[in-house]
Amino acid sequence: MNPHLDPTDLGILNLLQENGRLTNKELAYNLNRTISPIFDRRKRLEELGYIKKYVAVLDREKITACMVAFPQIVLNNHSEDALASFQRSVIAFPEVLECYHITGNYDFMLKIIIPDMHAYNAFLRQKIAPLENVGNVHSSLVISQAKAEIGLPIL
């Protein structure tokens, strides 16, 4: 736990993770506090970057038929410039939802969303393979999803 956050701050963060549309009045009621300090704390949490943004979580299956893939990528060069260049390139692709620099047999793991296998093949051939530092790619495709939480556990 962050030593700069007290139980009220943590309560605000927990409640907003569940429902980002809560008003300061609703937060105050749920935390048994008055509105004014809740307003100040929420504003401070936003200004300090604990709250990055407010978003609507969409049901991807209702929006479009799609598949999720996790390409794991080995780079040929591991210099700071090579790593940064790869990251800049892949985060610009709209298909890439997440990009992780990882340990183990691979250097990077991406989470991507694509309409179908044909689109995945095109993504690999037209976007990933042409990047100058890519050595090889191993792919894992999602068969089903048992859990998908976007909130962080705050204890």
Secondary structure, DSSP 4 states (H G I P E B T S, - for coil): --TT--HHHHHHHHHHHH-TT--HHHHHHHHT--HHHHHHHHHHHHHTTSS----PPP-HHHH---EEEEEEEEES--SHHHHHHHHHHHHTSTTEEEEEE-SSS-SEEEEEEESSHHHHHHHIIIIITTSTTEEEEEEEE-S--S----SPP--
